[in-house]
Amino acid sequence: SDQRLRAAATAEQLGTRLGEMLAGHAPLEELQLVTHSSGAYIADALCESYRQHLSARSQAAQVTMVFLDPFQLHGFVDWRHGARNHGHCADFALAIINTDDVAPASNAPLENAWNIDITAHPGRATFTRNGHYWPLQYHRDWLPGLASEPLEGSHQRYPRGTVVQAPP
């Protein structure tokens, strides 16, 4: 977004338009949405819009969302909006959280996702950027070795709201 105070609203508008466009295309089997920070609002709005605009003849795609240090503030007063709502539309949602970075409203687990807390992961010791970007690096370097199972998993095996520590 061009302004931090409008990031969530701008992301929701973009996600709504993208979801409508995807619903109008040939049937999709799967949507994997990977977001960072305020991009979490794109994924939620895209999923909702996609499902709303899907024709009655079409089968909905399996929607998987991966949230990397998701921003949770909505408006100026609801600091836990994302914690309560991010991932609710997804068939499977995974959140990679870092609980001690400087980004406001991005340090809590999501109620509608399976959460991996990477705050104490040993790789963090050599990470030199702002901690808000650590989940991106973790996703790139360590998650592929773990992700094939959880990303194809279900919330029966990986329950929503559960928080696990990242394996070393």
C-alpha positions in Angstrom: 0.0 0.0 0.0 1.1 3.6 -0.5 0.1 4.4 3.1 0.5 2.1 6.1 -2.7 3.3 7.6 -4.6 2.1 4.6 -2.7 -1.1 4.0 -5.5 -3.5 5.2 -8.2 -1.7 3.4 -6.2 -1.5 0.2 -5.3 -5.2 0.5 -9.0 -6.2 0.9 -10.0 -4.2 -2.2 -7.3 -5.9 -4.2 -8.2 -9.4 -2.9 -11.9 -8.9 -3.6 -11.1 -7.9 -7.3 -8.7 -10.8 -7.7 -11.2 -13.3 -6.2 -13.9 -12.2 -8.6 -11.5 -12.5 -11.6 -10.4 -16.0 -10.6 -14.0 -17.2 -10.1 -14.7 -16.2 -13.8 -11.9 -18.4 -15.2 -11.9 -22.1 -16.0 -12.3 -24.3 -13.0 -9.3 -24.3 -10.7 -8.3 -27.3 -8.6 -6.2 -25.5 -6.0 -5.3 -22.0 -4.9 -2.2 -21.6 -2.7 -2.0 -18.1 -1.3 1.2 -17.1 0.4 1.2 -13.7 2.1 3.4 -11.5 4.3 2.2 -8.8 6.7 -0.7 -6.8 5.4 -1.0 -9.2 2.5 -3.0 -11.4 4.8 -6.0 -9.2 4.0 -5.5 -10.0 0.3 -5.8 -13.7 0.9 -8.9 -13.5 3.1 -10.7 -11.2 0.7 -9.7 -13.1 -2.4 -11.0 -16.4 -0.9 -14.3 -14.9 0.1 -14.8 -13.1 -3.2 -13.8 -16.2 -5.2 -16.3 -18.4 -3.4 -19.0 -15.8 -3.6 -18.6 -15.3 -7.4 -18.1 -18.9 -8.3 -20.9 -20.1 -10.6 -23.3 -22.7 -9.3 -21.9 -25.2 -11.9 -18.3 -24.9 -10.8 -16.6 -26.8 -8.1 -14.7 -24.6 -5.6 -10.9 -25.0 -5.6 -9.1 -26.2 -2.5 -7.8 -23.0 -0.9 -4.6 -23.1 1.2 -3.3 -20.0 2.8 0.2 -19.4 4.3 0.5 -16.4 6.5 4.0 -15.0 7.1 4.0 -12.7 10.1 0.4 -11.6 9.4 -0.6 -8.1 10.2 -3.7 -8.2 12.4 -4.8 -4.6 13.0 -8.0 -3.6 11.3 -9.0 0.1 11.4 -7.5 1.9 14.3 -9.0 0.0 17.2 -9.3 -3.7 16.5 -5.8 -5.1 17.1 -6.9 -8.7 17.2 -9.0 -8.7 14.1 -6.5 -10.8 12.1 -5.9 -13.2 15.0 -9.7 -13.9 15.1 -10.3 -13.9 11.3 -7.3 -14.6 9.1 -7.6 -18.0 7.4 -11.3 -18.6 8.2 -12.2 -19.0 4.5 -9.3 -21.4 3.8 -9.6 -25.2 3.6 -6.2 -25.2 5.2 -4.3 -22.3 6.8 -0.8 -22.1 8.1 0.7 -19.2 10.0 4.5 -18.7 10.5 4.7 -16.3 13.4 7.5 -14.5 15.1 6.4 -13.2 18.4 9.1 -10.6 19.2 9.6 -8.5 16.1 9.0 -4.8 15.9 6.0 -4.8 13.5 2.9 -3.9 15.4 -0.1 -6.3 15.5 1.8 -9.2 13.9 2.9 -11.2 16.9 -0.1 -13.4 17.9 -1.1 -16.8 16.6 -4.1 -17.1 14.4 -7.3 -18.9 15.6 -8.1 -20.2 12.1 -4.7 -21.5 11.2 -2.2 -24.0 12.3 0.7 -21.9 13.7 4.4 -22.5 13.7 6.3 -20.2 16.2 9.7 -19.6 14.7 10.8 -17.0 17.3 13.4 -19.3 18.9 14.5 -21.2 15.8 18.3 -21.4 15.7 18.4 -19.9 12.2 17.3 -16.6 13.7 20.7 -16.1 15.3 22.4 -15.4 11.9 19.5 -13.4 10.4 20.6 -9.8 10.0 17.4 -8.1 8.9 14.5 -6.7 10.8 12.7 -9.5 12.6 9.5 -8.8 10.7 11.2 -10.4 7.6 12.4 -13.5 9.5 9.2 -15.5 8.6 10.0 -14.9 4.9 13.5 -16.3 5.3 12.2 -19.2 7.3 9.6 -19.9 4.6 12.3 -19.9 1.9 15.0 -21.8 3.7 13.5 -24.2 6.2 9.8 -24.7 5.5 10.2 -26.6 2.2 11.7 -29.5 4.2 8.6 -29.5 6.4 5.9 -28.1 4.2 5.0 -30.9 1.9 3.1 -32.6 4.6 1.4 -29.7 6.5 0.5 -27.8 3.4 -1.3 -30.8 2.0 -2.7 -31.6 5.4 -6.0 -30.9 7.0 -7.1 -29.2 10.1 -8.1 -32.6 11.5 -4.4 -33.4 11.7 -3.1 -29.9 12.2 -5.9 -28.2 14.2 -6.8 -24.5 13.8 -5.5 -22.4 16.6 -2.7 -24.8 17.6 0.8 -23.3 18.1 3.9 -25.5 17.7 7.5 -24.5 18.0 9.5 -24.8 14.9 11.8 -27.8 14.9 15.5 -27.0 14.7 
